[in-house]
Amino acid sequence: MGYRGSGKSSVGRALADRLGWRFVDLDDAVRERFGGATIATIWAEHGEPAFRAAESDAAVERLGEAGLVLALGGGTPMQPGAAGAIRASPALKVYLHAPAEVLHDRIHADAASASERPALTASGGDLAEVRRVLAEREPRYRALADVVVDTADATTDELVERLAARVG
């Protein structure tokens, strides 16, 4: 788990490959429920509450699966049903942390992010938005995590090695 741009998808996919496990990006699982629409389109056409409900349902369905690396959506841990399922899951729960400035730079370096993901506040994805939303979410991420990993100065390979050692 972690904020948008923290490395959930890239690290999760590489960790799953390293462990020989399946990988599921929760954003993709939610998009499937809406016929493959982008998250921005889902928010625009169905609203954030519909997206969050589908996100929670998809998370709850997958959290009990063995041999799976699941990359949660950045807001998934903030949803009560999903948070309870995360807390109850026997899986190793990892918070991929990076400072707001690093996250902002990564988000804006990702050309697909702007077209596929909605801004989370009226600020439109600026650094102030990242700081504000991260400040709201970080206590929950930390409370649910078994492990906190700083992704700011580590490569994907370094993170995968650290996490693979924790899994077994």
Backbone bond lengths (Angstrom), bond angles and torsions (degrees), N, CA, C in turn:
res aa  C-N    CA-C-N  psi(-1)  N-CA   C-N-CA  omega(-1)  CA-C   N-CA-C  phi
1 M - - - 1.446 - - 1.517 108.50 -
2 G 1.317 115.45 159.48 1.451 121.33 178.41 1.502 110.09 160.52
3 Y 1.315 115.19 175.45 1.451 121.91 -178.56 1.525 109.76 -71.48
4 R 1.305 116.17 159.44 1.464 122.96 173.16 1.532 108.07 -51.08
5 G 1.320 117.28 131.26 1.458 120.81 179.41 1.514 114.95 89.59
6 S 1.330 117.26 0.26 1.473 119.49 -177.59 1.520 112.90 -78.63
7 G 1.327 117.81 -16.14 1.459 121.20 179.53 1.520 113.63 110.30
8 K 1.324 117.93 12.33 1.468 120.72 -175.90 1.524 112.13 -56.39
9 S 1.310 116.92 -47.33 1.467 119.90 -177.66 1.517 112.28 -71.98
10 S 1.323 117.38 -48.88 1.470 119.25 -176.60 1.526 111.46 -68.45
11 V 1.320 117.85 -45.30 1.460 120.25 179.16 1.531 110.08 -68.90
12 G 1.319 116.58 -41.68 1.464 120.19 179.82 1.523 112.61 -60.49
13 R 1.322 115.78 -45.81 1.472 120.37 179.70 1.533 110.62 -62.77
14 A 1.325 116.48 -45.04 1.471 120.40 -179.52 1.527 111.34 -67.01
15 L 1.331 117.30 -37.83 1.466 120.57 177.30 1.527 110.91 -65.06
16 A 1.311 116.94 -43.03 1.466 120.18 177.86 1.526 110.54 -60.06
17 D 1.325 116.71 -43.99 1.472 120.34 177.30 1.519 110.57 -59.49
18 R 1.312 116.96 -46.13 1.477 122.27 -178.94 1.513 112.06 -60.70
19 L 1.352 116.34 -38.72 1.462 121.52 -177.88 1.531 113.07 -86.89
20 G 1.329 117.11 -11.88 1.463 120.67 -175.00 1.534 111.73 74.08
21 W 1.318 116.30 28.27 1.462 122.30 -179.24 1.529 109.66 -105.20
22 R 1.319 114.50 170.21 1.471 120.58 173.96 1.535 108.55 -80.79
23 F 1.319 115.32 154.29 1.457 121.66 176.02 1.519 108.89 -122.63
24 V 1.322 116.34 134.24 1.460 121.82 173.56 1.519 108.10 -129.98
25 D 1.315 115.27 124.66 1.453 121.71 171.32 1.525 105.52 -92.09
26 L 1.323 117.21 116.89 1.457 120.69 -175.20 1.523 112.08 -58.88
27 D 1.331 117.89 -34.34 1.465 119.90 176.92 1.524 110.50 -57.82
28 D 1.330 117.74 -41.31 1.465 120.98 178.68 1.530 111.10 -66.33
29 A 1.333 116.61 -39.34 1.463 120.12 178.83 1.527 110.99 -63.67
30 V 1.321 117.20 -37.92 1.467 120.93 177.62 1.521 110.03 -69.88
31 R 1.309 117.23 -42.89 1.467 120.77 179.13 1.531 110.74 -58.52
32 E 1.326 117.49 -38.24 1.471 120.93 177.26 1.521 111.41 -58.95
33 R 1.329 116.76 -37.24 1.465 121.30 -179.97 1.523 112.25 -66.45
34 F 1.325 116.33 -18.50 1.460 121.81 179.45 1.526 111.10 -115.06
35 G 1.317 116.40 32.06 1.457 121.34 175.05 1.511 115.10 68.50
36 G 1.338 117.40 23.61 1.457 120.76 176.95 1.520 114.20 87.08
37 A 1.322 118.06 6.17 1.468 121.20 179.75 1.524 110.65 -62.57
38 T 1.320 116.37 152.99 1.458 119.65 175.25 1.532 108.84 -68.08
39 I 1.313 115.66 160.98 1.461 119.78 178.48 1.525 109.83 -63.02
40 A 1.323 117.47 -38.56 1.464 120.52 178.08 1.527 110.67 -60.74
41 T 1.332 117.39 -41.18 1.468 121.09 178.74 1.525 110.96 -67.30
42 I 1.327 116.94 -41.61 1.471 120.28 177.77 1.522 109.54 -59.00
43 W 1.323 117.22 -47.06 1.475 120.70 179.38 1.519 110.19 -60.48
44 A 1.346 117.45 -43.29 1.461 121.33 -176.55 1.527 112.01 -69.22
45 E 1.322 117.10 -40.09 1.468 120.38 -174.06 1.526 113.98 -91.45
46 H 1.332 117.24 -30.07 1.473 120.37 -174.89 1.526 112.76 -117.71
47 G 1.311 116.66 -18.87 1.462 121.92 179.54 1.516 112.69 92.39
48 E 1.317 114.66 157.01 1.455 120.20 179.27 1.525 112.95 -60.07
49 P 1.352 119.52 -40.49 1.477 118.28 -179.66 1.537 113.30 -58.50
50 A 1.329 117.84 -38.87 1.470 120.79 178.59 1.527 110.21 -67.06
51 F 1.334 115.78 -41.66 1.458 119.50 177.18 1.520 110.61 -61.19
52 R 1.337 117.46 -47.87 1.463 121.52 -177.17 1.528 111.65 -64.34
53 A 1.314 117.25 -37.12 1.472 120.12 177.47 1.523 110.50 -64.38
54 A 1.323 117.00 -44.71 1.466 120.67 178.30 1.522 110.82 -65.15
55 E 1.311 116.68 -38.46 1.460 122.47 178.56 1.532 110.57 -62.05
56 S 1.317 116.02 -47.25 1.469 120.16 179.19 1.519 111.26 -62.18
57 D 1.329 116.18 -46.28 1.472 120.02 179.49 1.526 111.12 -59.25
58 A 1.321 116.77 -45.72 1.468 120.72 -179.21 1.524 110.87 -63.80
59 A 1.326 116.80 -38.99 1.472 120.06 179.18 1.519 110.65 -65.59
60 V 1.315 116.90 -47.42 1.467 121.26 -178.44 1.530 110.15 -59.76
61 E 1.328 117.04 -39.82 1.468 121.16 -179.88 1.523 112.06 -63.46
62 R 1.309 118.00 -34.62 1.468 121.05 -172.35 1.520 115.34 -98.87
63 L 1.318 117.79 -18.46 1.463 119.78 -174.30 1.527 114.07 -62.84
64 G 1.290 118.54 -23.16 1.460 120.43 179.89 1.513 114.58 -90.00
65 E 1.316 117.49 -2.23 1.462 120.86 -175.59 1.530 111.52 -76.94
66 A 1.315 115.90 132.94 1.467 121.47 176.48 1.528 108.91 -83.04
67 G 1.322 116.52 156.47 1.461 121.20 175.99 1.518 112.80 65.49
68 L 1.328 115.99 33.61 1.451 120.96 -176.16 1.529 109.67 -134.28
69 V 1.318 116.04 134.15 1.457 121.79 168.16 1.523 105.10 -103.70
70 L 1.310 115.81 120.58 1.458 122.26 -176.90 1.523 109.60 -112.94
71 A 1.326 116.81 119.37 1.465 121.71 174.77 1.516 107.05 -91.86
72 L 1.317 116.05 109.35 1.459 120.71 179.51 1.519 110.44 -73.98
73 G 1.317 116.08 156.48 1.455 120.14 169.89 1.518 108.53 -69.12
74 G 1.311 117.61 154.46 1.451 120.77 -178.75 1.512 113.77 -57.76
75 G 1.329 117.43 -33.00 1.455 121.13 -179.25 1.509 114.67 -93.52
76 T 1.317 117.82 -6.28 1.467 120.96 -177.00 1.522 112.77 -54.12
77 P 1.327 119.92 -47.56 1.467 119.27 -178.17 1.533 113.92 -63.51
78 M 1.319 117.35 -14.68 1.461 120.82 -179.28 1.526 111.87 -83.16
79 Q 1.325 117.03 -12.11 1.462 120.96 -179.61 1.525 108.86 -86.49
80 P 1.341 117.57 126.58 1.477 120.09 -173.71 1.529 114.67 -52.95
81 G 1.329 118.04 -46.41 1.466 119.71 -179.04 1.514 112.17 -64.74
82 A 1.315 115.99 -41.12 1.460 120.12 179.31 1.525 110.34 -69.58
83 A 1.327 117.06 -41.11 1.464 119.81 -179.54 1.524 110.88 -60.27
84 G 1.325 116.89 -42.03 1.463 120.14 177.91 1.515 112.03 -63.31
85 A 1.329 116.40 -40.62 1.462 120.30 178.96 1.527 111.19 -68.06
86 I 1.325 116.96 -38.46 1.463 120.38 177.19 1.525 108.99 -62.82
87 R 1.306 116.45 -48.09 1.467 121.89 -178.97 1.532 110.50 -57.83
88 A 1.331 117.33 -42.44 1.463 122.20 -175.63 1.530 113.29 -79.77
89 S 1.315 117.39 -17.06 1.460 120.93 -176.30 1.533 110.95 -66.61
90 P 1.341 116.33 137.66 1.471 119.33 176.22 1.533 112.85 -76.81
91 A 1.319 117.17 -5.50 1.461 121.31 -177.70 1.526 111.03 -65.91
92 L 1.326 115.03 155.70 1.457 120.70 171.88 1.526 107.04 -70.71
93 K 1.310 116.34 122.91 1.459 121.94 -177.08 1.527 108.91 -105.26
94 V 1.318 115.27 119.74 1.453 121.80 -172.82 1.523 109.85 -117.06
95 Y 1.321 115.73 130.16 1.461 121.86 172.67 1.516 107.50 -101.01
96 L 1.330 116.55 115.70 1.453 122.15 175.59 1.527 107.15 -88.78
97 H 1.314 116.04 107.90 1.456 122.61 -173.66 1.516 111.50 -103.82
98 A 1.322 114.86 143.31 1.471 121.93 169.04 1.524 106.97 -151.86
99 P 1.310 117.52 151.81 1.467 120.44 177.49 1.533 111.41 -63.37
100 A 1.314 115.98 155.83 1.462 121.72 -177.59 1.528 112.21 -55.69
101 E 1.307 117.44 -39.41 1.465 120.78 -178.58 1.527 111.16 -63.94
102 V 1.318 116.71 -40.68 1.469 121.19 178.42 1.528 109.85 -66.72
103 L 1.323 116.54 -45.00 1.468 120.50 179.14 1.529 110.45 -60.47
104 H 1.305 116.91 -46.14 1.467 121.56 179.49 1.524 110.37 -57.81
105 D 1.325 117.00 -46.98 1.467 120.44 -179.87 1.521 111.43 -62.42
106 R 1.323 117.19 -41.90 1.476 120.79 179.52 1.522 110.74 -65.07
107 I 1.320 116.62 -44.65 1.469 120.92 -179.05 1.526 109.91 -59.68
108 H 1.327 116.52 -44.83 1.463 119.91 -176.98 1.523 113.00 -77.34
109 A 1.323 117.86 -15.63 1.461 121.16 174.45 1.533 111.52 -82.77
110 D 1.334 116.70 -13.51 1.464 122.48 -178.54 1.521 108.86 -93.33
111 A 1.333 116.25 104.37 1.462 121.02 -175.88 1.529 112.60 -59.77
112 A 1.322 117.85 -33.10 1.466 120.78 -177.55 1.525 112.19 -74.73
113 S 1.315 117.01 -23.50 1.463 120.44 -174.07 1.520 112.33 -58.14
114 A 1.313 117.52 -47.70 1.461 120.89 -176.26 1.519 112.36 -63.71
115 S 1.325 117.43 -38.28 1.461 119.51 -177.45 1.525 113.06 -83.13
116 E 1.318 117.61 -22.95 1.458 119.65 -174.73 1.516 114.36 -104.46
117 R 1.331 117.68 -18.63 1.467 120.31 -175.04 1.518 110.26 -124.53
118 P 1.317 116.49 139.74 1.463 119.27 -179.86 1.521 111.99 -79.55
119 A 1.328 115.89 155.38 1.461 120.00 168.88 1.528 106.57 -66.10
120 L 1.308 117.20 150.22 1.457 121.12 -175.96 1.520 112.87 -93.41
121 T 1.328 116.79 -15.03 1.462 121.25 176.99 1.523 107.91 -143.67
122 A 1.309 116.23 178.25 1.461 121.15 178.15 1.525 112.48 -65.93
123 S 1.320 117.59 -13.58 1.467 121.48 178.94 1.520 112.21 -68.06
124 G 1.328 117.23 -18.27 1.454 120.52 174.54 1.508 116.18 76.11
125 G 1.322 118.55 23.45 1.454 120.43 175.30 1.512 114.45 93.95
126 D 1.327 117.87 11.60 1.461 119.35 178.70 1.528 110.54 -74.03
127 L 1.309 116.04 175.86 1.462 121.03 -177.07 1.524 111.11 -60.49
128 A 1.317 117.44 -36.11 1.476 120.24 178.44 1.533 110.36 -61.26
129 E 1.333 116.79 -39.98 1.462 120.05 177.67 1.525 110.58 -63.29
130 V 1.306 117.06 -47.34 1.462 120.45 -179.30 1.527 109.63 -59.33
131 R 1.317 116.97 -45.67 1.471 120.02 179.34 1.529 111.48 -60.44
132 R 1.325 116.52 -46.52 1.463 121.51 -176.82 1.529 111.68 -65.04
133 V 1.319 117.11 -49.32 1.468 120.54 -177.34 1.526 110.35 -69.11
134 L 1.329 117.62 -39.79 1.465 120.55 176.98 1.526 110.26 -60.99
135 A 1.322 117.41 -41.74 1.468 120.69 179.53 1.532 111.24 -62.31
136 E 1.325 116.85 -33.41 1.469 120.81 177.22 1.528 111.66 -72.64
137 R 1.302 116.06 -38.98 1.465 120.75 -173.28 1.527 114.64 -87.04
138 E 1.312 117.24 -32.37 1.462 120.02 -171.83 1.527 114.04 -55.78
139 P 1.322 120.45 -42.47 1.475 118.44 178.16 1.534 112.41 -58.63
140 R 1.313 117.45 -37.24 1.470 120.47 178.57 1.505 110.55 -70.06
141 Y 1.327 117.44 -44.46 1.458 120.30 177.49 1.527 110.29 -55.25
142 R 1.316 116.20 -48.66 1.464 120.80 -177.99 1.525 111.71 -65.55
143 A 1.319 117.17 -38.50 1.468 120.76 -179.05 1.526 111.62 -66.69
144 L 1.315 117.29 -32.94 1.465 121.08 -178.02 1.529 113.27 -87.83
145 A 1.314 117.52 -20.80 1.470 121.61 -172.70 1.519 112.49 -79.13
146 D 1.318 114.29 142.08 1.467 121.76 168.19 1.525 109.51 -85.52
147 V 1.329 115.52 -29.44 1.458 122.75 -175.32 1.527 108.00 -138.98
148 V 1.324 116.67 136.29 1.461 122.28 173.01 1.521 107.21 -113.33
149 V 1.317 116.79 125.17 1.456 122.32 -177.83 1.526 108.41 -121.49
150 D 1.314 116.39 127.24 1.454 121.29 177.82 1.524 108.34 -82.76
151 T 1.325 116.23 121.22 1.460 120.53 -177.28 1.520 113.32 -101.01
152 A 1.322 117.52 1.25 1.465 120.34 -173.16 1.522 113.22 -62.46
153 D 1.324 117.78 -42.60 1.464 120.50 -173.34 1.529 113.34 -119.57
154 A 1.316 117.29 18.74 1.466 120.36 -178.88 1.521 109.70 -115.10
155 T 1.310 115.70 147.59 1.461 120.15 175.36 1.527 109.17 -80.21
156 T 1.304 115.90 163.82 1.461 120.83 176.36 1.519 110.11 -57.64
157 D 1.332 117.51 -43.59 1.469 120.66 179.98 1.525 111.96 -61.53
158 E 1.334 117.41 -41.35 1.466 120.21 178.17 1.530 110.92 -63.88
159 L 1.309 116.52 -42.10 1.466 120.50 179.95 1.528 111.14 -65.39
160 V 1.323 115.70 -41.69 1.463 120.23 178.90 1.521 110.43 -61.61
161 E 1.319 117.75 -43.65 1.466 120.11 179.68 1.529 111.02 -62.11
162 R 1.317 116.31 -44.32 1.482 119.95 178.39 1.523 111.68 -60.49
163 L 1.316 115.73 -44.86 1.467 119.61 -176.70 1.533 111.98 -73.83
164 A 1.317 116.59 -38.44 1.471 119.40 177.64 1.522 110.66 -60.07
165 A 1.323 117.24 -37.27 1.470 121.21 177.85 1.515 110.71 -65.41
166 R 1.312 118.51 -32.56 1.466 121.97 179.38 1.518 112.43 -74.30
167 V 1.340 116.26 -32.19 1.468 121.13 -177.54 1.518 110.60 -74.58
168 G 1.299 117.08 -35.78 1.448 116.98 179.98 1.448 111.00 155.83
